[in-house]
């Protein structure tokens, strides 16, 4: 038998050769020995031979001995994104995923309709490839056997459990002929088979790879009707014997439940049941530990010390040692469609349009760290932490969304920021300010600090506006110290023709030097351009001359340009501009309109200094917005709106980069709400969508820092800056403006 198994590859190659010869020259069958023809028919990978194995078109011997043809598997990797975008995927109406613990293995379950009211599931096995930075299709899993009904992957990814069950000819699966096979992912060998039927959501291999546990299904006839009975069973993978488990009932103990969506930890087997009850069973003896009625989500961390439960719309994190609910930040309990546990006590809460990462402190408190938003798909995501990539993955239908895991600096900053907010609430303003500055210095791009609402929150918690202004300036200055790099203002991608220019920034030096979209870069600084790295300017000194030869319409064209300064991460510049917007907004309301004008001018200086860092046609609208707020003063008139109209409005290309502040902080922009119809036109919004006209809060004149950080006190109330109204209301007409009159100079506080 050993010799026969080892000789299988050579023998199969010989048989495969016979088939190829026969198809090239069908007449050769007449010259083939009968035995050879029969052997070829029996052993071939075609349907009338041995048939398909559980992971593809393989021979009968592959099904028995688990072998595969190495040559057939040596093909280019199929990436998940490419697979899902193929036309063949249109036939699938629902896509779901399950993962190994470290996210290195994934099983995709795809539902397709075969006739009205009837669907079947196809499965694909994936492994994460670090070089491709994506999930790639595992070579064992090329074309799934038609009779295979279910598949799941073990926590360590070393095994898959495959349920094989044929149709009975009447449109139903024949559970009497079902079997579940435990297969090694390394070589496709079947190490154990059990004569049962289990669904993929209700079968699991335990973390120690010793036990298969799940809900088995048996059909029986009851008065001419086909009834499917279910019971949860466990089997030893080592011996193949059935392991006794106690009966698992629903919360009312009236009938046996169908355990679905099994979740395994080292300590507990969790199950969400068909009657909306979540169960926890001990993995040692499968005795019931606890149940939760009206459960919608159930999740367990690896060691079973934490359980995530959503009941009646509220999400809770429980410590399983005491079953006490963990303290969570405001808003955490609401919503959330999926949850995943990651390393170092991190938790991901996923929505259909957002990923939120939290960390658990030693004091058993949950802290918000970061988030990522995307277009709403209105479907439940499948989430996992992929350890090899160091990132969270959310797969929603056929799309992939990722978010890099928070760095230790980000987590530490989140913890310090939370401490600062608590001190602020308690009234320790000076200490709280220092804590917030520490968090900013540690991680200036910390997600919570990026939100504009955060600084408004500091004020509502009692921090004086002068201190809020100081924090805004401190944050701005830290952001501007971020890593810089050389840029020329083009985007590139590799194509069949070479490195093609996919975009050209009209504000950049490349555009001014003659680069065009569609150019193919042949030489870059005298060297052939083969990959995107060959045309990178990241390591070239700022201000250096770049020489290129591009191919355009069949011609070779020499071009040269110079690099300019840009940010390694343009988020730094985007948040800097937000800080200036908020700083100027508060300056007007504290009696320092001239500081808002200075902030508006600072925006334009940054545009000149970093021309490639932003979409300046959008971001530069901060400047006219602040000037309009100063113009409006205590009573807006037509000149203010005419001025904004001349600037082209405040919401170009549908972006709310600037208009967000006017609609999000109406009290600070109250003067512009004097004429709601004109303001709505300027913002390109329906008037009904504007917030209610704010009541003038009458901010008292108070100290506020200038851009250099010196604390000023107002001497007079803010004056309105007059601007000559344009002769035409058309945004494209530019008019010469009268220089704004300066209000009284404030006094510097000692």
HELIX and SHEET records of a PDB file:
HELIX    1   1 UNK A    2  UNK A    6  1                                   5    
HELIX    2   2 UNK A    8  UNK A   24  1                                  17    
HELIX    3   3 UNK A   26  UNK A   31  5                                   6    
HELIX    4   4 UNK A   34  UNK A   43  1                                  10    
HELIX    5   5 UNK A   60  UNK A   65  1                                   6    
HELIX    6   6 UNK A   70  UNK A   73  1                                   4    
HELIX    7   7 UNK A   80  UNK A   84  1                                   5    
HELIX    8   8 UNK A   87  UNK A   91  5                                   5    
HELIX    9   9 UNK A  175  UNK A  177  5                                   3    
HELIX   10  10 UNK A  408  UNK A  425  1                                  18    
HELIX   11  11 UNK A  429  UNK A  442  1                                  14    
HELIX   12  12 UNK A  447  UNK A  450  1                                   4    
HELIX   13  13 UNK A  452  UNK A  460  1                                   9    
HELIX   14  14 UNK A  465  UNK A  480  1                                  16    
HELIX   15  15 UNK A  509  UNK A  512  1                                   4    
HELIX   16  16 UNK A  532  UNK A  535  5                                   4    
HELIX   17  17 UNK A  571  UNK A  589  1                                  19    
HELIX   18  18 UNK A  593  UNK A  609  1                                  17    
HELIX   19  19 UNK A  616  UNK A  619  1                                   4    
HELIX   20  20 UNK A  621  UNK A  632  1                                  12    
HELIX   21  21 UNK A  638  UNK A  646  1                                   9    
HELIX   22  22 UNK A  652  UNK A  654  5                                   3    
HELIX   23  23 UNK A  659  UNK A  664  1                                   6    
HELIX   24  24 UNK A  666  UNK A  674  5                                   9    
HELIX   25  25 UNK A  676  UNK A  682  1                                   7    
HELIX   26  26 UNK A  687  UNK A  689  5                                   3    
SHEET    1   A 4 UNK A  92  UNK A  99  0                                        
SHEET    2   A 4 UNK A 105  UNK A 115 -1                                        
SHEET    3   A 4 UNK A 118  UNK A 129 -1                                        
SHEET    4   A 4 UNK A 134  UNK A 137 -1                                        
SHEET    1   B 4 UNK A 148  UNK A 153  0                                        
SHEET    2   B 4 UNK A 159  UNK A 164 -1                                        
SHEET    3   B 4 UNK A 179  UNK A 184 -1                                        
SHEET    4   B 4 UNK A 190  UNK A 194 -1                                        
SHEET    1   C 4 UNK A 198  UNK A 205  0                                        
SHEET    2   C 4 UNK A 211  UNK A 222 -1                                        
SHEET    3   C 4 UNK A 225  UNK A 236 -1                                        
SHEET    4   C 4 UNK A 242  UNK A 243 -1                                        
SHEET    1   D 4 UNK A 259  UNK A 264  0                                        
SHEET    2   D 4 UNK A 268  UNK A 273 -1                                        
SHEET    3   D 4 UNK A 277  UNK A 282 -1                                        
SHEET    4   D 4 UNK A 288  UNK A 293 -1                                        
SHEET    1   E 4 UNK A 295  UNK A 300  0                                        
SHEET    2   E 4 UNK A 306  UNK A 311 -1                                        
SHEET    3   E 4 UNK A 314  UNK A 319 -1                                        
SHEET    4   E 4 UNK A 324  UNK A 325 -1                                        
SHEET    1   F 4 UNK A 338  UNK A 341  0                                        
SHEET    2   F 4 UNK A 346  UNK A 350 -1                                        
SHEET    3   F 4 UNK A 354  UNK A 360 -1                                        
SHEET    4   F 4 UNK A 366  UNK A 373 -1                                        
SHEET    1   G 3 UNK A 382  UNK A 386  0                                        
SHEET    2   G 3 UNK A 391  UNK A 396 -1                                        
SHEET    3   G 3 UNK A 399  UNK A 404 -1                                        
SHEET    1   H 2 UNK A 484  UNK A 487  0                                        
SHEET    2   H 2 UNK A 564  UNK A 567 -1                                        
SHEET    1   I 4 UNK A 490  UNK A 495  0                                        
SHEET    2   I 4 UNK A 498  UNK A 504 -1                                        
SHEET    3   I 4 UNK A 520  UNK A 524 -1                                        
SHEET    4   I 4 UNK A 527  UNK A 528 -1                                        
SHEET    1   J 5 UNK A 490  UNK A 495  0                                        
SHEET    2   J 5 UNK A 498  UNK A 504 -1                                        
SHEET    3   J 5 UNK A 520  UNK A 524 -1                                        
SHEET    4   J 5 UNK A 545  UNK A 552 -1                                        
SHEET    5   J 5 UNK A 555  UNK A 562 -1                                        
SHEET    1   K 3 UNK A 704  UNK A 705  0                                        
SHEET    2   K 3 UNK A 711  UNK A 713 -1                                        
SHEET    3   K 3 UNK A 747  UNK A 748 -1                                        
END                                                                             
